[in-house]
Amino acid sequence: MAVISYIEAINQALREEMDRDQKVFILGEDVGLKGGVFKTTEGLYDRFGSERVLDTPLAESAIVGVGIGAAAYGFKPVAEIQFADFIMPAVNQIVSEAAKMRYRSNGDWNCPMVVRAPYGGGVHGGPYHSQCIEAMFCNVPGLKVVAPSTPYDMKGLLKSSIRDDDPVLFLEHKRCYRLIKGDVPEKDYIVPIGKADVKREGEDITVISFGLTLHFALQAAERLAKDGYSAHILDLRTLYPLDKEAILEAARKTGKVLIVHEDNKEGGIGGEVAAMIAEECLFELDAPIKRLGAPDVPAGPFNGVMEKFYMLNPDKIYEAMRELADF
Amino acid sequence: MAENVNMPQLGESVTEGTVSKWLVTVGDTVKKYDPICEVTTDKVNADVPSSFSGTITEIIAEEGETIPVGALMCKIAIEAEESPMPSTVESSPVSLHTGGTAEMKQEHGAKQRYSPSVLKMAQEHNLDLTKITGTGMDGRITRRDLLKIVDGKRTGKVADTFNMKVETQAASLPRVNEENLAVPKQKVSTPDSSAVSVRLNHGDQVIPLTAVRKTIANRMVQSKHETPHAWLMMECDVTGLVHYRSKVKDDFKEKEGFTLTYLPFFIKSAVETLKEFPKLNSQWADDKIIVRKGIHLSVAVATEEALYVPVIKDADQKSIFGLAKAVDELAKKTREGKLTPHDMTGGTFTVNNTGSFGSVLSAPIINHPQAAILTMEAIVKRPVVIDNMIAIRDTMNICLSFDHRVLDGLVCGKFLKSLKKKIESYGYNTTLY
């Protein structure tokens, strides 16, 4: 077992899957020679050559469109959108083509493609490099949306996504790339898509989160423990389809639920999680379901003070957790 | 900041009140002393004034609900006082984050609001939520509280703090009259009516008790139980009074605008006699007898539904006209349901004009905690013997019930005799003013 970073886990997963399956190839902006702007694909160009690690033009629609075509041909493309903010030109390809291919062809065709996209803020990236885009894709049947939080889950879920027979939107939190480190086994393993994971056992409140804010919640839980409250923390890991069973189980455990995500609060994935709990286990609830998200203004103020105001942090999450625990 | 408004002490011996009508609703802004609700208590319908200026945030007592004196009726949010310091820059962003907090606190402040899981657990485990002290925000009962009880880690406990608070508030209320201070109250044991099995026959009508009827019942039982009643009666010749009244009543009506009845004359005589025999203007106080200096006369006034006993304050300082006016005003107030607690408290002796409905003899129940009650019976023409001759005279019986702990037959006999003499002496030289 080695301690590696979140970004290293991605690199390892890509390398191992490309070794394992000749049909896997990478395409995206600067993924080849440069090894990616975040160095995610570093060393892969040297190892697998220009035919399996393709530098593309700055045209996201083309990146995904080429991927869909290749997938239809039997390949397993891993398309990188350099920043999730840039995914918008490719939405038609992802939503109307990739996600619908199996359904529209009555099962004759499928699209085993992964679209990787670094998302989220806190890196002083400004409005074009800080957005959370998951909510837009979380009501598209035919598409899976995965957003791991730890190196272990990252590696296991990326492998699962690559091996999946249908398209997966794979979201990587860019602030987590080098911030988050963790144990990852040397041997080959996968983490199943569609399964949430309890990251901390607790009795008093349930916090449901993913990505960067999950780590903040874990830190806040340590502080809350000193106040005498224990927090039960669930990592969603897959955002679409949601792991309903795990969500309801976690909600029932304490009857007090706080959903935390970095995305804007209104219309965020937290609303769906809250609705699910309200529908299924109202009579186990001991407090109103609470959500904590970013204020409903555009993500990524460039001004440092404003960015700090916009982004969640362990203190803000602690306050919300403490309030719910006290209730 | 929210202040509590509690059920006020609306008169002597009042222990509970029924909220008959709310005059405000949640969200209304009220000024101090504005009436916020109508309360029916011990024979009184009264408006409860607001003790604060602010906004009604919560109404606890529902219309028709009977709650003890000092119990919470509603909550009023007081307008925030001006901060002496200019608000600092640091404090402003806080409100952005805590906007939800205040809402949540206010919305769930009431102890009686239970979460779905708490209600479910209470049903499953047959727990009485009213007897459990909550550890959540503002005393809310949390699911964890119930889990601990179910696991046997703590016991279902009566909310002591809550009850204690009510008692302290009741105790700290200013007492309306001095009798309550001087006399240790004895507990009234009311027979539990629900325990009595009553068989209803076809066509029987069941009349639910009103607050007033309940109070009358309790007061009567209390008086009959605690006070050893003794009774005396004397016959008066009121021919002189009858002649005098019929001579002046038309002029009086024209001049004063209301009818001159016999009652003010009787009250006048009774008050004068009480001055001679102050012992009848007294009350039993367990280890002592308290003789009252002020003569405040309770006058029984009946309506179709109930009996009220408003008080003529300092009756000894009033002329017959003054008494007539006071009686007229109190009777009017009683009929209109406008008696205030002030009108009802402080009586030291009661006069009841039972003759007004034709009674010639009655044995009244003493108006607790007073020592005696006097009735004036109907005036009837009777053949009587005067100087060995038979004459037809207007006669009237006067009856006195008295507390035999305080008074004996001799003094009461003397009292009645003196009273009789005064009543009989009314005639052409009587002055009204």
HADDOCK unambig.tbl for C-alpha pairs under 7 A between the chains (distance, minus, plus):
assign (segid A and resid 282 and name CA) (segid B and resid 116 and name CA) 6.59 0.50 0.50
assign (segid A and resid 283 and name CA) (segid B and resid 116 and name CA) 4.69 0.50 0.50
assign (segid A and resid 283 and name CA) (segid B and resid 117 and name CA) 4.89 0.50 0.50
assign (segid A and resid 283 and name CA) (segid B and resid 120 and name CA) 6.56 0.50 0.50
assign (segid A and resid 284 and name CA) (segid B and resid 116 and name CA) 6.41 0.50 0.50
assign (segid A and resid 284 and name CA) (segid B and resid 117 and name CA) 4.36 0.50 0.50
assign (segid A and resid 285 and name CA) (segid B and resid 115 and name CA) 6.70 0.50 0.50
assign (segid A and resid 285 and name CA) (segid B and resid 116 and name CA) 5.82 0.50 0.50
assign (segid A and resid 285 and name CA) (segid B and resid 117 and name CA) 5.05 0.50 0.50
assign (segid A and resid 286 and name CA) (segid B and resid 115 and name CA) 4.95 0.50 0.50
assign (segid A and resid 286 and name CA) (segid B and resid 116 and name CA) 6.28 0.50 0.50
assign (segid A and resid 286 and name CA) (segid B and resid 117 and name CA) 5.28 0.50 0.50
assign (segid A and resid 286 and name CA) (segid B and resid 118 and name CA) 6.54 0.50 0.50
assign (segid A and resid 286 and name CA) (segid B and resid 142 and name CA) 6.57 0.50 0.50
assign (segid A and resid 286 and name CA) (segid B and resid 143 and name CA) 5.95 0.50 0.50
assign (segid A and resid 287 and name CA) (segid B and resid 115 and name CA) 6.32 0.50 0.50
assign (segid A and resid 326 and name CA) (segid B and resid 136 and name CA) 5.82 0.50 0.50
assign (segid A and resid 326 and name CA) (segid B and resid 137 and name CA) 5.78 0.50 0.50
assign (segid A and resid 327 and name CA) (segid B and resid 136 and name CA) 5.09 0.50 0.50
assign (segid A and resid 327 and name CA) (segid B and resid 137 and name CA) 4.65 0.50 0.50
